[in-house]
Amino acid sequence: MTDDSVPPNNQVPSEAGAVAPGEVVPTTGADPIVDLTGVDPGPQTDRSKRRAAGWLPWVVGVTSLLMVAGGIAGSAAVRTDEVLFAPGSVRGTADRVTIEGATSYPIKGDVLFATVSVRQATLFDTLFRRRLDDTLRFTDIDDVYPDGDKASVDAANESAMNDSKTVASVVALRHLGRKVTFTGDGVAIVKVSPDLPADGLLQPGDLLVGADGRRLQLTDDLQNALAPKKPGDAVELTVIRGGAKPNDQAHGNDASKGVTDSSEAADKSDEEQVRVPLVAGEEGRAIMGVQVADHNLDVKLPMEINFDSGEVTGPSAGLAWTLAIVDELTPDDLTNGKRVAATGTIGPNGEVGPIGGLPQKTAAVRRSGAELFLIPKGLPADDLAQAKQLAGGEVDLVEVATLDEAVDAIEKFVGD
């Protein structure tokens, strides 16, 4: 039974027919309409606060990430007092050596040389990359550029690269039975190792023109002077300070042309005597602690051999250049269509000399996909151990002492 005097939902009409706050007004066939005027909005406001509070950690997190990213980016622009040595590029020689005036043969494979990237380390390198990348090496900048003289070191390395091309041409042609001769204006100091006897007595850019009273023309002459000596002995050197800094005219890319200009030779009045003690090096040899190169080589070749080394400097591509020339002048393909890598200086008698950065070069060779890497015999044990670890079983490191050994190693590799 329905009491018509009581409105539906027990709602009481307000005065003058107005709808009271919160009152439900019945409508026909429609949902009730609710007037929220004057209703306490407290619960809705609480939900807004909770929603805002939920966004706050995201805003803080994104802001923090942006600040960290900015700090990392900024650290990449801050230079430190260290030099960073990292794996560089690996370059082929087949299209970088051209021969004119003699019959050359097409090369199906390639002999590669590896490089090391060298630059001043940044704060980012020191804080982050040092811990994450075991292919990197950090060295105090004063050990790489004595007295901050980067220009002299760079110039000496450029000279060493050009000399390596000349020596490579001579050694390759001699290996193939062609007669060539060469002379030089002395022995250039390329690098002085810290904490070894020559440190403080010699510096990059110095020119050695004598040893124990005998004139020096080539690095081979210096090696012959040191050969009979023992650790504890000393060598009396005749030195021209800064005499090995090349000028703009010296050392073009054409190895068949002489580069000696007698008008530019240093006067003997510039010479001074320096006594350098000797200590035991690898395999007990007596050493001063320097890296050297022939200065102003003068060569006459029966053909013209040109090289394109790009921006790469230093003497460590000498072995690769030599193998490239041998391959191009040999009817049989030395590499048999394969790509092999090589590093090492090349001496006038075909001896393969030491290089730096072996671990970094090995990492670069591995990335290139080459499976054979010829390296000089007698490198420091720590460098060799790290290089083998970085090779990861994918690159076969073969130590060679001479060009003949290098050729034999390649023939064995391509024949297997």
Contacts in CASP RR format, 6 or more apart in sequence:
PFRMAT RR
TARGET T0000
AUTHOR 0000-0000-0000
METHOD contacts of the structure
MODEL  1
MTDDSVPPNNQVPSEAGAVAPGEVVPTTGADPIVDLTGVDPGPQTDRSKR
RAAGWLPWVVGVTSLLMVAGGIAGSAAVRTDEVLFAPGSVRGTADRVTIE
GATSYPIKGDVLFATVSVRQATLFDTLFRRRLDDTLRFTDIDDVYPDGDK
ASVDAANESAMNDSKTVASVVALRHLGRKVTFTGDGVAIVKVSPDLPADG
LLQPGDLLVGADGRRLQLTDDLQNALAPKKPGDAVELTVIRGGAKPNDQA
HGNDASKGVTDSSEAADKSDEEQVRVPLVAGEEGRAIMGVQVADHNLDVK
LPMEINFDSGEVTGPSAGLAWTLAIVDELTPDDLTNGKRVAATGTIGPNG
EVGPIGGLPQKTAAVRRSGAELFLIPKGLPADDLAQAKQLAGGEVDLVEV
ATLDEAVDAIEKFVGD
7 13 0 8 1.000
7 26 0 8 1.000
8 26 0 8 1.000
9 24 0 8 1.000
9 26 0 8 1.000
11 23 0 8 1.000
11 24 0 8 1.000
12 20 0 8 1.000
14 20 0 8 1.000
14 23 0 8 1.000
19 25 0 8 1.000
19 35 0 8 1.000
21 35 0 8 1.000
21 37 0 8 1.000
21 38 0 8 1.000
21 39 0 8 1.000
22 34 0 8 1.000
22 35 0 8 1.000
22 36 0 8 1.000
22 39 0 8 1.000
23 35 0 8 1.000
24 32 0 8 1.000
24 33 0 8 1.000
24 34 0 8 1.000
25 32 0 8 1.000
25 33 0 8 1.000
26 32 0 8 1.000
27 33 0 8 1.000
72 124 0 8 1.000
72 128 0 8 1.000
74 123 0 8 1.000
74 124 0 8 1.000
75 122 0 8 1.000
75 123 0 8 1.000
75 124 0 8 1.000
75 127 0 8 1.000
75 128 0 8 1.000
76 122 0 8 1.000
76 123 0 8 1.000
76 124 0 8 1.000
77 122 0 8 1.000
78 122 0 8 1.000
78 123 0 8 1.000
78 124 0 8 1.000
79 120 0 8 1.000
79 121 0 8 1.000
79 122 0 8 1.000
79 123 0 8 1.000
80 120 0 8 1.000
80 121 0 8 1.000
80 122 0 8 1.000
80 123 0 8 1.000
80 125 0 8 1.000
80 126 0 8 1.000
81 140 0 8 1.000
81 141 0 8 1.000
81 142 0 8 1.000
82 120 0 8 1.000
82 121 0 8 1.000
82 126 0 8 1.000
82 138 0 8 1.000
82 139 0 8 1.000
82 140 0 8 1.000
82 141 0 8 1.000
83 118 0 8 1.000
83 119 0 8 1.000
83 120 0 8 1.000
83 121 0 8 1.000
83 138 0 8 1.000
83 139 0 8 1.000
83 140 0 8 1.000
83 141 0 8 1.000
83 144 0 8 1.000
83 145 0 8 1.000
84 117 0 8 1.000
84 118 0 8 1.000
84 119 0 8 1.000
84 120 0 8 1.000
84 121 0 8 1.000
84 125 0 8 1.000
84 136 0 8 1.000
84 137 0 8 1.000
84 138 0 8 1.000
85 116 0 8 1.000
85 117 0 8 1.000
85 118 0 8 1.000
85 136 0 8 1.000
85 137 0 8 1.000
85 138 0 8 1.000
85 139 0 8 1.000
85 357 0 8 1.000
85 360 0 8 1.000
86 116 0 8 1.000
86 117 0 8 1.000
86 133 0 8 1.000
86 135 0 8 1.000
86 136 0 8 1.000
86 137 0 8 1.000
86 360 0 8 1.000
87 114 0 8 1.000
87 116 0 8 1.000
87 117 0 8 1.000
87 135 0 8 1.000
87 360 0 8 1.000
87 361 0 8 1.000
87 363 0 8 1.000
87 364 0 8 1.000
87 367 0 8 1.000
88 114 0 8 1.000
88 115 0 8 1.000
88 116 0 8 1.000
88 117 0 8 1.000
88 360 0 8 1.000
88 361 0 8 1.000
88 364 0 8 1.000
89 114 0 8 1.000
89 115 0 8 1.000
89 364 0 8 1.000
90 112 0 8 1.000
90 113 0 8 1.000
90 114 0 8 1.000
90 115 0 8 1.000
90 341 0 8 1.000
90 364 0 8 1.000
90 365 0 8 1.000
90 367 0 8 1.000
90 368 0 8 1.000
90 370 0 8 1.000
91 112 0 8 1.000
91 113 0 8 1.000
91 115 0 8 1.000
91 312 0 8 1.000
92 110 0 8 1.000
92 111 0 8 1.000
92 112 0 8 1.000
92 113 0 8 1.000
92 320 0 8 1.000
92 339 0 8 1.000
93 110 0 8 1.000
93 111 0 8 1.000
93 112 0 8 1.000
93 113 0 8 1.000
93 320 0 8 1.000
93 321 0 8 1.000
93 323 0 8 1.000
93 324 0 8 1.000
94 107 0 8 1.000
94 109 0 8 1.000
94 110 0 8 1.000
94 111 0 8 1.000
94 324 0 8 1.000
94 327 0 8 1.000
94 328 0 8 1.000
95 308 0 8 1.000
96 307 0 8 1.000
96 308 0 8 1.000
96 309 0 8 1.000
96 324 0 8 1.000
97 305 0 8 1.000
97 306 0 8 1.000
97 307 0 8 1.000
97 308 0 8 1.000
97 321 0 8 1.000
97 324 0 8 1.000
97 325 0 8 1.000
97 328 0 8 1.000
98 305 0 8 1.000
98 306 0 8 1.000
99 303 0 8 1.000
99 304 0 8 1.000
99 305 0 8 1.000
99 306 0 8 1.000
99 325 0 8 1.000
99 328 0 8 1.000
99 329 0 8 1.000
100 303 0 8 1.000
100 304 0 8 1.000
100 306 0 8 1.000
101 303 0 8 1.000
101 304 0 8 1.000
102 302 0 8 1.000
102 303 0 8 1.000
102 329 0 8 1.000
103 329 0 8 1.000
104 328 0 8 1.000
104 329 0 8 1.000
105 328 0 8 1.000
105 329 0 8 1.000
105 330 0 8 1.000
105 331 0 8 1.000
105 333 0 8 1.000
107 324 0 8 1.000
107 327 0 8 1.000
107 328 0 8 1.000
107 333 0 8 1.000
107 335 0 8 1.000
108 333 0 8 1.000
108 335 0 8 1.000
108 336 0 8 1.000
108 337 0 8 1.000
109 333 0 8 1.000
109 335 0 8 1.000
109 336 0 8 1.000
109 337 0 8 1.000
109 338 0 8 1.000
109 339 0 8 1.000
110 335 0 8 1.000
110 337 0 8 1.000
110 339 0 8 1.000
110 340 0 8 1.000
111 320 0 8 1.000
111 323 0 8 1.000
111 324 0 8 1.000
111 327 0 8 1.000
111 334 0 8 1.000
111 335 0 8 1.000
111 340 0 8 1.000
111 341 0 8 1.000
111 342 0 8 1.000
112 320 0 8 1.000
112 339 0 8 1.000
112 340 0 8 1.000
112 341 0 8 1.000
112 342 0 8 1.000
112 365 0 8 1.000
112 368 0 8 1.000
112 370 0 8 1.000
113 312 0 8 1.000
113 316 0 8 1.000
113 317 0 8 1.000
113 318 0 8 1.000
113 320 0 8 1.000
113 321 0 8 1.000
113 341 0 8 1.000
113 342 0 8 1.000
113 343 0 8 1.000
114 341 0 8 1.000
114 343 0 8 1.000
114 361 0 8 1.000
114 362 0 8 1.000
114 364 0 8 1.000
114 365 0 8 1.000
114 368 0 8 1.000
114 373 0 8 1.000
115 312 0 8 1.000
115 361 0 8 1.000
115 364 0 8 1.000
116 356 0 8 1.000
116 357 0 8 1.000
116 360 0 8 1.000
116 361 0 8 1.000
116 364 0 8 1.000
117 360 0 8 1.000
118 144 0 8 1.000
120 141 0 8 1.000
121 138 0 8 1.000
125 136 0 8 1.000
125 138 0 8 1.000
126 138 0 8 1.000
129 136 0 8 1.000
130 136 0 8 1.000
130 138 0 8 1.000
134 386 0 8 1.000
134 390 0 8 1.000
135 359 0 8 1.000
135 360 0 8 1.000
135 363 0 8 1.000
135 390 0 8 1.000
136 360 0 8 1.000
137 357 0 8 1.000
137 359 0 8 1.000
137 360 0 8 1.000
141 148 0 8 1.000
142 148 0 8 1.000
143 194 0 8 1.000
144 153 0 8 1.000
145 153 0 8 1.000
146 153 0 8 1.000
146 192 0 8 1.000
146 203 0 8 1.000
146 204 0 8 1.000
147 203 0 8 1.000
149 204 0 8 1.000
152 203 0 8 1.000
152 204 0 8 1.000
152 205 0 8 1.000
152 242 0 8 1.000
152 245 0 8 1.000
153 191 0 8 1.000
153 204 0 8 1.000
154 313 0 8 1.000
155 205 0 8 1.000
155 245 0 8 1.000
155 246 0 8 1.000
156 188 0 8 1.000
156 189 0 8 1.000
156 190 0 8 1.000
156 191 0 8 1.000
156 204 0 8 1.000
156 205 0 8 1.000
156 244 0 8 1.000
156 245 0 8 1.000
156 293 0 8 1.000
157 190 0 8 1.000
157 313 0 8 1.000
157 314 0 8 1.000
158 246 0 8 1.000
158 251 0 8 1.000
158 313 0 8 1.000
158 314 0 8 1.000
159 188 0 8 1.000
159 190 0 8 1.000
159 244 0 8 1.000
159 246 0 8 1.000
159 250 0 8 1.000
159 251 0 8 1.000
159 293 0 8 1.000
159 295 0 8 1.000
160 188 0 8 1.000
160 190 0 8 1.000
160 293 0 8 1.000
160 313 0 8 1.000
160 314 0 8 1.000
160 315 0 8 1.000
161 309 0 8 1.000
161 312 0 8 1.000
161 313 0 8 1.000
161 314 0 8 1.000
161 315 0 8 1.000
161 317 0 8 1.000
162 250 0 8 1.000
162 251 0 8 1.000
162 252 0 8 1.000
162 253 0 8 1.000
162 259 0 8 1.000
163 251 0 8 1.000
163 293 0 8 1.000
163 294 0 8 1.000
163 295 0 8 1.000
163 297 0 8 1.000
163 315 0 8 1.000
164 293 0 8 1.000
164 314 0 8 1.000
164 315 0 8 1.000
164 316 0 8 1.000
164 317 0 8 1.000
164 318 0 8 1.000
164 321 0 8 1.000
164 345 0 8 1.000
164 346 0 8 1.000
165 253 0 8 1.000
165 255 0 8 1.000
165 305 0 8 1.000
165 307 0 8 1.000
165 309 0 8 1.000
165 318 0 8 1.000
165 321 0 8 1.000
166 182 0 8 1.000
166 255 0 8 1.000
166 294 0 8 1.000
166 297 0 8 1.000
166 299 0 8 1.000
167 182 0 8 1.000
167 294 0 8 1.000
167 297 0 8 1.000
167 318 0 8 1.000
167 346 0 8 1.000
167 347 0 8 1.000
167 348 0 8 1.000
168 255 0 8 1.000
168 318 0 8 1.000
168 319 0 8 1.000
168 321 0 8 1.000
168 322 0 8 1.000
168 325 0 8 1.000
168 346 0 8 1.000
169 180 0 8 1.000
169 255 0 8 1.000
169 256 0 8 1.000
169 299 0 8 1.000
169 301 0 8 1.000
169 305 0 8 1.000
169 321 0 8 1.000
169 325 0 8 1.000
170 180 0 8 1.000
170 181 0 8 1.000
170 182 0 8 1.000
170 299 0 8 1.000
170 301 0 8 1.000
170 348 0 8 1.000
171 322 0 8 1.000
171 346 0 8 1.000
171 347 0 8 1.000
171 348 0 8 1.000
171 349 0 8 1.000
171 350 0 8 1.000
171 403 0 8 1.000
172 321 0 8 1.000
172 322 0 8 1.000
172 323 0 8 1.000
172 325 0 8 1.000
172 326 0 8 1.000
172 329 0 8 1.000
172 403 0 8 1.000
173 179 0 8 1.000
173 180 0 8 1.000
173 301 0 8 1.000
173 302 0 8 1.000
173 325 0 8 1.000
173 329 0 8 1.000
174 180 0 8 1.000
174 350 0 8 1.000
175 322 0 8 1.000
175 326 0 8 1.000
175 350 0 8 1.000
175 403 0 8 1.000
175 404 0 8 1.000
175 407 0 8 1.000
176 326 0 8 1.000
176 329 0 8 1.000
176 330 0 8 1.000
178 302 0 8 1.000
179 302 0 8 1.000
180 299 0 8 1.000
180 300 0 8 1.000
180 301 0 8 1.000
180 302 0 8 1.000
181 299 0 8 1.000
181 300 0 8 1.000
182 218 0 8 1.000
182 297 0 8 1.000
182 298 0 8 1.000
182 299 0 8 1.000
182 300 0 8 1.000
182 348 0 8 1.000
183 217 0 8 1.000
183 218 0 8 1.000
183 260 0 8 1.000
183 297 0 8 1.000
183 298 0 8 1.000
184 217 0 8 1.000
184 218 0 8 1.000
184 260 0 8 1.000
184 294 0 8 1.000
184 295 0 8 1.000
184 296 0 8 1.000
184 297 0 8 1.000
184 298 0 8 1.000
185 207 0 8 1.000
185 209 0 8 1.000
185 217 0 8 1.000
185 260 0 8 1.000
185 265 0 8 1.000
185 295 0 8 1.000
185 296 0 8 1.000
186 207 0 8 1.000
186 208 0 8 1.000
186 209 0 8 1.000
186 210 0 8 1.000
186 216 0 8 1.000
186 217 0 8 1.000
186 218 0 8 1.000
186 221 0 8 1.000
186 244 0 8 1.000
186 294 0 8 1.000
186 295 0 8 1.000
186 296 0 8 1.000
187 207 0 8 1.000
187 208 0 8 1.000
187 209 0 8 1.000
187 216 0 8 1.000
187 218 0 8 1.000
187 219 0 8 1.000
187 221 0 8 1.000
187 222 0 8 1.000
187 292 0 8 1.000
187 293 0 8 1.000
187 294 0 8 1.000
187 295 0 8 1.000
188 205 0 8 1.000
188 206 0 8 1.000
188 207 0 8 1.000
188 208 0 8 1.000
188 243 0 8 1.000
188 244 0 8 1.000
188 292 0 8 1.000
188 293 0 8 1.000
188 294 0 8 1.000
188 295 0 8 1.000
189 198 0 8 1.000
189 202 0 8 1.000
189 203 0 8 1.000
189 204 0 8 1.000
189 205 0 8 1.000
189 206 0 8 1.000
189 207 0 8 1.000
189 208 0 8 1.000
189 244 0 8 1.000
189 290 0 8 1.000
189 291 0 8 1.000
189 292 0 8 1.000
190 204 0 8 1.000
190 205 0 8 1.000
190 290 0 8 1.000
190 291 0 8 1.000
190 292 0 8 1.000
190 293 0 8 1.000
190 314 0 8 1.000
190 315 0 8 1.000
191 204 0 8 1.000
191 290 0 8 1.000
191 291 0 8 1.000
192 198 0 8 1.000
192 199 0 8 1.000
192 200 0 8 1.000
192 202 0 8 1.000
192 203 0 8 1.000
192 204 0 8 1.000
192 289 0 8 1.000
192 290 0 8 1.000
192 291 0 8 1.000
193 199 0 8 1.000
193 289 0 8 1.000
193 290 0 8 1.000
193 291 0 8 1.000
196 279 0 8 1.000
196 287 0 8 1.000
196 288 0 8 1.000
196 289 0 8 1.000
196 290 0 8 1.000
197 276 0 8 1.000
197 277 0 8 1.000
197 278 0 8 1.000
197 279 0 8 1.000
197 288 0 8 1.000
197 289 0 8 1.000
198 276 0 8 1.000
198 288 0 8 1.000
198 289 0 8 1.000
198 290 0 8 1.000
199 289 0 8 1.000
201 274 0 8 1.000
201 276 0 8 1.000
202 237 0 8 1.000
202 239 0 8 1.000
202 274 0 8 1.000
202 276 0 8 1.000
202 288 0 8 1.000
202 290 0 8 1.000
205 242 0 8 1.000
205 243 0 8 1.000
205 244 0 8 1.000
205 245 0 8 1.000
206 239 0 8 1.000
206 240 0 8 1.000
206 241 0 8 1.000
206 242 0 8 1.000
206 243 0 8 1.000
206 244 0 8 1.000
207 239 0 8 1.000
207 240 0 8 1.000
207 242 0 8 1.000
207 243 0 8 1.000
207 244 0 8 1.000
207 266 0 8 1.000
207 295 0 8 1.000
208 216 0 8 1.000
208 222 0 8 1.000
208 237 0 8 1.000
208 238 0 8 1.000
208 239 0 8 1.000
208 292 0 8 1.000
209 215 0 8 1.000
209 216 0 8 1.000
209 238 0 8 1.000
209 239 0 8 1.000
209 240 0 8 1.000
209 271 0 8 1.000
210 216 0 8 1.000
210 237 0 8 1.000
210 238 0 8 1.000
211 221 0 8 1.000
211 222 0 8 1.000
211 225 0 8 1.000
211 226 0 8 1.000
211 235 0 8 1.000
211 236 0 8 1.000
211 237 0 8 1.000
211 238 0 8 1.000
212 225 0 8 1.000
212 235 0 8 1.000
212 236 0 8 1.000
213 236 0 8 1.000
213 238 0 8 1.000
214 221 0 8 1.000
214 225 0 8 1.000
215 221 0 8 1.000
216 222 0 8 1.000
216 225 0 8 1.000
216 238 0 8 1.000
218 294 0 8 1.000
218 297 0 8 1.000
218 348 0 8 1.000
219 292 0 8 1.000
219 293 0 8 1.000
219 294 0 8 1.000
219 347 0 8 1.000
219 348 0 8 1.000
220 347 0 8 1.000
220 348 0 8 1.000
220 349 0 8 1.000
222 292 0 8 1.000
225 235 0 8 1.000
226 235 0 8 1.000
226 278 0 8 1.000
226 285 0 8 1.000
226 286 0 8 1.000
226 287 0 8 1.000
226 288 0 8 1.000
229 235 0 8 1.000
229 278 0 8 1.000
229 286 0 8 1.000
230 278 0 8 1.000
230 286 0 8 1.000
231 278 0 8 1.000
231 279 0 8 1.000
231 280 0 8 1.000
231 281 0 8 1.000
231 284 0 8 1.000
231 286 0 8 1.000
232 277 0 8 1.000
232 278 0 8 1.000
232 279 0 8 1.000
232 286 0 8 1.000
233 277 0 8 1.000
233 278 0 8 1.000
233 286 0 8 1.000
234 275 0 8 1.000
234 276 0 8 1.000
234 277 0 8 1.000
234 278 0 8 1.000
235 275 0 8 1.000
235 276 0 8 1.000
235 278 0 8 1.000
235 288 0 8 1.000
236 273 0 8 1.000
236 274 0 8 1.000
236 275 0 8 1.000
237 273 0 8 1.000
237 274 0 8 1.000
237 275 0 8 1.000
237 276 0 8 1.000
238 271 0 8 1.000
238 272 0 8 1.000
238 273 0 8 1.000
239 271 0 8 1.000
239 272 0 8 1.000
239 273 0 8 1.000
239 274 0 8 1.000
240 266 0 8 1.000
240 270 0 8 1.000
240 271 0 8 1.000
240 272 0 8 1.000
241 270 0 8 1.000
241 272 0 8 1.000
243 266 0 8 1.000
243 270 0 8 1.000
243 295 0 8 1.000
244 295 0 8 1.000
247 264 0 8 1.000
249 259 0 8 1.000
249 261 0 8 1.000
250 259 0 8 1.000
250 261 0 8 1.000
250 296 0 8 1.000
251 259 0 8 1.000
251 296 0 8 1.000
252 259 0 8 1.000
253 306 0 8 1.000
253 307 0 8 1.000
253 308 0 8 1.000
253 309 0 8 1.000
254 304 0 8 1.000
254 305 0 8 1.000
254 306 0 8 1.000
255 299 0 8 1.000
255 301 0 8 1.000
255 305 0 8 1.000
255 306 0 8 1.000
255 307 0 8 1.000
256 299 0 8 1.000
256 300 0 8 1.000
256 301 0 8 1.000
256 303 0 8 1.000
256 304 0 8 1.000
256 305 0 8 1.000
258 297 0 8 1.000
258 298 0 8 1.000
258 299 0 8 1.000
258 300 0 8 1.000
259 296 0 8 1.000
259 297 0 8 1.000
259 298 0 8 1.000
260 296 0 8 1.000
260 297 0 8 1.000
260 298 0 8 1.000
261 296 0 8 1.000
276 288 0 8 1.000
278 286 0 8 1.000
278 287 0 8 1.000
278 288 0 8 1.000
279 286 0 8 1.000
279 287 0 8 1.000
280 286 0 8 1.000
280 287 0 8 1.000
281 287 0 8 1.000
282 378 0 8 1.000
282 379 0 8 1.000
282 380 0 8 1.000
283 378 0 8 1.000
293 315 0 8 1.000
294 348 0 8 1.000
305 325 0 8 1.000
307 321 0 8 1.000
309 317 0 8 1.000
315 344 0 8 1.000
315 345 0 8 1.000
315 355 0 8 1.000
316 343 0 8 1.000
316 344 0 8 1.000
316 345 0 8 1.000
316 355 0 8 1.000
316 356 0 8 1.000
317 343 0 8 1.000
317 344 0 8 1.000
318 344 0 8 1.000
318 345 0 8 1.000
318 346 0 8 1.000
319 342 0 8 1.000
319 343 0 8 1.000
319 344 0 8 1.000
319 345 0 8 1.000
319 346 0 8 1.000
319 352 0 8 1.000
319 374 0 8 1.000
319 376 0 8 1.000
319 400 0 8 1.000
319 403 0 8 1.000
319 406 0 8 1.000
320 341 0 8 1.000
320 342 0 8 1.000
320 343 0 8 1.000
320 344 0 8 1.000
321 346 0 8 1.000
322 346 0 8 1.000
322 350 0 8 1.000
322 403 0 8 1.000
323 334 0 8 1.000
323 342 0 8 1.000
323 403 0 8 1.000
323 406 0 8 1.000
323 407 0 8 1.000
323 410 0 8 1.000
326 334 0 8 1.000
326 403 0 8 1.000
326 407 0 8 1.000
327 333 0 8 1.000
327 334 0 8 1.000
327 335 0 8 1.000
334 407 0 8 1.000
334 410 0 8 1.000
334 411 0 8 1.000
334 414 0 8 1.000
335 410 0 8 1.000
335 414 0 8 1.000
336 414 0 8 1.000
336 415 0 8 1.000
337 414 0 8 1.000
338 371 0 8 1.000
338 372 0 8 1.000
338 413 0 8 1.000
338 414 0 8 1.000
339 368 0 8 1.000
339 369 0 8 1.000
339 370 0 8 1.000
340 370 0 8 1.000
340 371 0 8 1.000
340 372 0 8 1.000
340 373 0 8 1.000
340 374 0 8 1.000
340 410 0 8 1.000
340 413 0 8 1.000
340 414 0 8 1.000
341 365 0 8 1.000
341 368 0 8 1.000
341 370 0 8 1.000
341 372 0 8 1.000
341 373 0 8 1.000
341 374 0 8 1.000
341 395 0 8 1.000
342 373 0 8 1.000
342 374 0 8 1.000
342 375 0 8 1.000
342 406 0 8 1.000
343 355 0 8 1.000
343 358 0 8 1.000
343 361 0 8 1.000
343 373 0 8 1.000
343 374 0 8 1.000
343 375 0 8 1.000
343 376 0 8 1.000
344 352 0 8 1.000
344 353 0 8 1.000
344 354 0 8 1.000
344 355 0 8 1.000
344 375 0 8 1.000
344 376 0 8 1.000
345 352 0 8 1.000
345 353 0 8 1.000
345 354 0 8 1.000
345 355 0 8 1.000
345 376 0 8 1.000
346 352 0 8 1.000
346 353 0 8 1.000
346 403 0 8 1.000
347 353 0 8 1.000
350 402 0 8 1.000
350 403 0 8 1.000
350 404 0 8 1.000
351 401 0 8 1.000
351 402 0 8 1.000
352 376 0 8 1.000
352 377 0 8 1.000
352 400 0 8 1.000
352 401 0 8 1.000
352 402 0 8 1.000
352 403 0 8 1.000
352 405 0 8 1.000
352 406 0 8 1.000
353 376 0 8 1.000
354 376 0 8 1.000
354 378 0 8 1.000
354 379 0 8 1.000
355 361 0 8 1.000
355 375 0 8 1.000
355 376 0 8 1.000
355 379 0 8 1.000
356 379 0 8 1.000
356 383 0 8 1.000
357 383 0 8 1.000
358 375 0 8 1.000
358 379 0 8 1.000
358 383 0 8 1.000
358 384 0 8 1.000
358 386 0 8 1.000
358 387 0 8 1.000
359 383 0 8 1.000
359 386 0 8 1.000
359 387 0 8 1.000
359 390 0 8 1.000
361 373 0 8 1.000
361 387 0 8 1.000
362 373 0 8 1.000
362 387 0 8 1.000
362 388 0 8 1.000
362 390 0 8 1.000
362 391 0 8 1.000
362 395 0 8 1.000
362 397 0 8 1.000
363 390 0 8 1.000
365 373 0 8 1.000
365 391 0 8 1.000
365 395 0 8 1.000
366 390 0 8 1.000
366 391 0 8 1.000
366 392 0 8 1.000
366 394 0 8 1.000
366 395 0 8 1.000
369 394 0 8 1.000
369 395 0 8 1.000
370 395 0 8 1.000
371 394 0 8 1.000
371 395 0 8 1.000
371 396 0 8 1.000
371 413 0 8 1.000
372 395 0 8 1.000
372 396 0 8 1.000
372 398 0 8 1.000
372 409 0 8 1.000
372 410 0 8 1.000
372 413 0 8 1.000
373 391 0 8 1.000
373 395 0 8 1.000
373 396 0 8 1.000
373 397 0 8 1.000
373 398 0 8 1.000
374 398 0 8 1.000
374 400 0 8 1.000
374 406 0 8 1.000
374 409 0 8 1.000
374 410 0 8 1.000
375 387 0 8 1.000
375 397 0 8 1.000
375 398 0 8 1.000
375 399 0 8 1.000
375 400 0 8 1.000
376 399 0 8 1.000
376 400 0 8 1.000
376 401 0 8 1.000
377 399 0 8 1.000
377 400 0 8 1.000
377 401 0 8 1.000
378 384 0 8 1.000
378 399 0 8 1.000
379 399 0 8 1.000
384 397 0 8 1.000
387 397 0 8 1.000
388 397 0 8 1.000
391 397 0 8 1.000
396 413 0 8 1.000
398 409 0 8 1.000
398 413 0 8 1.000
400 406 0 8 1.000
400 409 0 8 1.000
END
